[in-house]
C-alpha cells in the first residue's frame, strides 16, 4: 500500500449504493462543480458537467452546539467522510433520482426565511437563535448555494465568456436549494437559509425565486464593517471580490469609472460592501418587503 493511501481511512460506505444513500438522506450535498460551458446556448437546464459532491455528515451538530458549529462547513469539517471520501455525481442525475423517489424518513422543507448579511455584522447570532427552535432547519453559508449564485460571474471573470444562460443558472440554484432542504428531522417544518456574505449581491435574484420567504439583511456602520473586513485573516472576502467581482460590483465600478485592479485593498472592500447594502436597500424599497437590521 502506498504512503498516500495509508494517510486515508477506509471508506465505510464503499459497498453501498450512493444514490440510494442520497435518497435516504444518509449523504448530503457538500459542494458543486461546473465548467466554462455548463450554461451555454440559452438553455433552460444546465449541462451534464455540473457535478454535486456528497458525503456523510451529521447536520444535527449545529442544533446541539450552534456556537461551535455556526456554518454547514464547520459541521462537515467534523466528518472524516467529508474530508476523505466525497462522492462526485452529475447533479442532474441526483435531482432526477430524488424527485422520483426519496426514503420514507426524508422530507423537503419550504424556504421560510432568507438571512443576508455583509459579514461580521451579528447575523450569526440570529441564525444561531433560529437553530434552537425544534421546527427550524437552518442551513448556514452553504458553499454550494454560494457557487450556484455566482456561477455566471465565475464564467465571466475566469473564462472570459458571456455565454451563461440565466435560466440554466436559476435552475441550478433551485436544484441546490431543493437538495439542502431535504431532512430526516421529523420535527423540522421550516427552512432558513443564511446566505454567505458576498452572495448578498445576488439578493434580488434569490428573492425572485423565493418571493414568499421572509428575509432580512444584517449590517453595521460602514466604518466598522470596513475595519472588520480589512483585518488580517478576515480579508478573504474582499480579496475574492477583486479577483471575481459580482455583476453588481462590476456594474458599479464601471458606472463610476473605477478600475478594480487600480484600487487599493481598502477601496475595493468599501466598494464591495456598498454593493451588498445597495442590493438590500433597493429590494426593500422596491418591494416593501424584508428587514434591514443594524
C-alpha positions in Angstrom: 0.0 0.0 0.0 1.3 3.5 -0.9 2.2 6.1 1.7 -0.5 8.3 0.2 -3.2 5.6 0.7 -2.0 5.0 4.2 -3.0 8.5 5.1 -6.7 7.9 4.4 -9.2 5.9 6.4 -11.2 3.1 4.8 -14.5 4.4 3.3 -17.2 2.8 5.5 -19.7 3.2 2.7 -17.7 1.9 -0.2 -20.0 -1.1 -0.7 -23.2 1.0 -0.5 -25.3 2.3 -3.4 -24.6 6.0 -3.3 -27.8 7.2 -5.0 -29.8 5.1 -2.5 -27.9 6.8 0.4 -28.8 10.2 -1.1 -32.4 9.2 -1.4 -32.5 8.1 2.2 -30.8 11.2 3.5 -27.6 9.5 4.6 -25.5 11.5 2.2 -25.8 15.3 2.0 -24.7 17.8 -0.6 -21.3 19.3 0.3 -20.4 21.3 -2.8 -20.8 21.7 -6.6 -18.5 22.0 -9.6 -19.2 23.3 -13.1 -17.2 24.0 -16.2 -16.9 27.0 -18.6 -19.7 25.7 -20.9 -22.1 24.4 -18.3 -24.7 27.1 -19.0 -24.2 27.8 -22.7 -26.6 28.5 -25.5 -29.5 30.0 -23.7 -30.6 26.6 -22.4 -33.1 26.3 -19.6 -31.2 23.4 -17.9 -27.5 23.3 -17.1 -25.3 20.7 -18.7 -24.3 17.2 -17.5 -20.8 18.5 -16.5 -22.3 20.2 -13.4 -21.4 17.8 -10.5 -22.5 17.6 -6.9 -20.2 16.5 -4.2 -21.9 14.3 -1.5 -20.7 13.0 1.8 -22.0 11.7 5.2 -22.2 14.3 8.0 -24.3 15.0 11.0 -26.4 18.2 10.4 -27.8 17.9 14.0 -24.4 19.1 15.3 -25.5 22.7 14.7 -28.6 22.2 16.8 -26.6 20.7 19.7 -24.0 23.4 19.7 -24.7 26.3 17.3 -21.8 28.4 18.7 -19.3 25.6 17.9 -20.8 24.8 14.5 -22.1 28.1 13.2 -21.9 27.1 9.5 -22.5 24.0 7.5 -18.8 24.0 6.6 -18.0 23.7 10.3 -20.3 20.7 10.5 -18.8 19.0 7.5 -15.3 19.6 8.9 -16.1 17.2 11.7 -16.8 14.4 9.3 -13.9 12.1 8.2 -16.1 11.0 5.3 -16.4 14.6 4.0 -12.7 15.1 4.4 -11.6 11.9 2.6 -14.4 10.2 0.7 -16.6 12.7 -1.0 -18.5 11.3 -4.0 -18.8 13.3 -7.2 -22.0 12.6 -9.1 -23.7 14.5 -12.0 -26.1 16.8 -10.3 -29.0 16.3 -12.7 -28.8 12.6 -12.1 -29.2 13.2 -8.4 -32.0 15.7 -8.8 -34.0 13.3 -11.0 -33.4 10.4 -8.7 -34.6 12.2 -5.5 -37.5 13.7 -7.5 -38.8 10.3 -8.5 -38.4 8.7 -5.1 -37.0 9.5 -1.6 -36.6 7.5 1.5 -39.6 7.2 3.8 -37.9 9.3 6.5 -36.9 12.2 4.2 -39.0 15.3 3.6 -38.3 18.5 1.7 -38.9 21.7 3.6 -40.2 25.0 2.2 -37.9 28.0 2.2 -39.3 30.1 5.1 -36.6 32.7 5.6 -33.5 34.1 3.9 -30.9 35.8 6.0 -28.4 38.0 4.2 -25.6 40.0 5.7 -22.4 41.9 5.0 -20.2 39.8 7.2 -19.0 40.3 10.8 -22.3 42.0 11.5 -24.0 39.8 14.0 -26.1 37.7 11.6 -24.6 34.6 13.2 -26.4 35.4 16.5 -29.7 35.5 14.6 -29.1 32.2 12.8 -27.9 30.5 16.0 -31.1 31.7 17.8 -33.2 30.3 15.0 -31.4 26.9 15.3 -32.7 26.5 18.8 -36.3 26.1 17.6 -37.2 22.4 17.0 -39.3 23.3 14.0 -36.4 25.1 12.2 -33.7 23.8 9.9 -31.0 26.4 9.5 -28.5 25.9 6.7 -25.8 28.4 7.2 -23.5 29.6 4.5 -23.6 26.5 2.3 -20.8 26.7 -0.3 -23.0 25.0 -2.9 -25.5 27.9 -2.7 -22.7 30.4 -2.9 -21.2 28.7 -6.0 -24.6 28.3 -7.7 -25.5 32.0 -7.2 -22.1 33.2 -8.5 -21.7 30.6 -11.4 -22.2 33.1 -14.3 -19.9 35.6 -12.7 -17.2 33.0 -12.4 -17.6 32.1 -16.0 -17.4 35.7 -17.0 -14.4 36.5 -14.8 -12.4 33.3 -15.0 -13.2 32.1 -18.5 -13.9 35.5 -20.1 -17.2 34.3 -21.5 -20.6 36.0 -21.5 -22.3 32.8 -22.7 -24.1 31.8 -19.5 -27.8 31.2 -19.6 -29.6 32.9 -16.6 -32.4 30.4 -16.9 -30.0 27.4 -16.5 -28.2 29.1 -13.6 -31.5 29.8 -11.9 -32.4 26.1 -12.3 -29.1 25.2 -10.7 -29.8 27.5 -7.7 -33.3 25.9 -7.3 -31.9 22.4 -7.5 -29.2 23.1 -5.0 -31.7 24.6 -2.5 -34.0 21.7 -3.0 -31.2 19.3 -2.1 -30.1 21.2 1.1 -33.8 21.5 2.0 -34.1 17.7 2.5 -34.0 16.4 6.0 -34.7 13.4 8.2 -35.5 15.5 11.2 -39.2 14.8 11.9 -39.6 18.0 14.0 -38.3 20.3 11.3 -41.0 22.3 9.4 -39.3 25.4 8.1 -36.0 26.0 6.2 -34.0 29.1 6.9 -31.0 29.9 4.7 -28.2 32.1 6.0 -26.5 33.2 2.8 -22.7 33.8 2.6 -22.0 37.5 2.9 -20.6 38.1 -0.6 -23.7 36.3 -2.0 -25.9 39.1 -0.7 -25.0 40.7 -4.1 -27.5 38.2 -5.6 -30.3 39.1 -3.1 -32.8 40.3 -5.8 -32.2 37.1 -7.8 -32.7 34.8 -4.9 -35.7 36.8 -3.6 -37.4 36.4 -7.0 -37.1 32.7 -6.8 -38.5 32.5 -3.2 -40.8 35.5 -3.1 -42.9 34.1 -0.3 -39.9 33.7 2.1 -39.3 36.4 4.7 -35.9 38.0 4.5 -33.5 40.3 6.4 -30.2 41.9 5.7 -27.9 42.5 8.7 -25.3 45.2 8.5 -23.3 47.6 10.7 -21.8 51.1 10.5 -19.8 51.4 7.3 -16.5 52.3 9.1 -16.9 49.3 11.5 -17.7 46.9 8.6 -14.7 48.1 6.6 -12.4 47.7 9.6 -13.6 44.2 10.2 -13.2 43.1 6.6 -9.7 44.5 6.1 -8.3 43.0 9.3 -5.7 40.3 8.6 -7.3 36.8 8.5 -10.6 38.4 7.8 -9.9 39.9 4.4 -10.5 36.9 2.2 -14.0 38.0 1.0 -12.7 41.4 -0.3 -9.7 39.7 -1.9 -12.0 37.4 -3.8 -14.2 40.3 -4.8 -11.3 41.9 -6.7 -10.5 38.6 -8.5 -14.1 37.5 -9.1 -16.4 40.6 -8.9 -20.1 40.1 -8.9 -22.1 41.6 -11.7 -23.3 44.3 -9.2 -19.7 45.2 -8.3 -18.6 45.3 -11.9 -21.6 47.4 -12.9 -21.0 49.9 -10.1 -17.2 50.2 -10.7 -18.0 50.8 -14.4 -20.7 53.3 -13.6 -18.3 55.5 -11.6 -15.3 54.8 -13.9 -13.2 52.9 -11.5 -10.8 50.1 -12.4 -10.8 47.5 -9.6 -7.2 46.5 -10.4 -6.0 50.0 -9.8 -7.8 50.4 -6.4 -6.3 49.8 -3.0 -7.5 46.8 -1.0 -9.5 49.1 1.3 -11.1 50.9 -1.7 -12.1 47.6 -3.3 -13.5 46.3 0.0 -15.5 49.5 0.6 -17.0 49.3 -2.9 -17.8 45.6 -2.5 -19.6 46.2 0.8 -21.5 49.1 -0.6 -22.9 46.9 -3.4 -24.3 44.5 -0.8 -26.1 47.3 1.1 -27.3 48.8 -2.3 -28.9 45.4 -3.2 -30.7 45.1 0.1 -31.9 48.7 0.2 -33.1 48.6 -3.4 -35.0 45.4 -2.8 -36.5 46.7 0.4 -37.6 50.0 -1.1 -38.9 48.5 -4.4 -40.9 45.6 -2.9 -41.8 46.8 0.6 -40.5 43.5 2.0 -37.6 42.5 4.2 -36.0 43.9 7.3 -32.8 46.0 7.4 -31.1 45.2 10.7 -28.2 47.2 12.1 
